[in-house]
């Protein structure tokens, strides 16, 4: 005669003979759904963090580049001629810009460019006059392999960080094709 099974104090179900215990399909589906949702939230949060970091880097780049051009104006009492990353600048200015993001471009793509105030009687004079005769650091997207990925929402957030939160006024604005422009201050003498 077999001995009686002792009563176990645990609360687990007795296993059925010939059957192992595991997860049911609904339990596995729920676990997979929770994992997918958690991954989505993590990736979304990481993307927002990356965008925030890119905006902060862009603001820092603009300020550093602007300081170099403003310093050039202070030392020479004039702005340099218009230029971009590919067009030569005065050698002293090019050396000073080498310590900035001028040549590598922005975290949002595109290339930095410099637009000098245009003298009266030139094609760009009206544009320069609308900028108050100030030079402009701008971001251009003429290079297909380095497209500009700034959205209108990015521009508005950057404007709140760096200026007056209005893309039509202040130092940070939108210009040609909605690309950002950053107006420089002439040295006060």
Buried (B, 14 or more C-beta within 10 A) or exposed (E): EEEEEEEEEEEEEEEEEEEEEEEEEEEEEEEEEEEEEEEEEEEEEEEEEEBEEBBEBBBBBBEBBBEBBBEBBEEEEEBBEBBBBEEEBEEEBBEBBEEBBBEEBBBBBBBBBBBBBBEEEEEBBEBBEEBEBBBBBBBBBEBEEBEBBBEEEBBBBBBEBBBEBEBEEBBBBBBEEEBBBBBBBBEEE
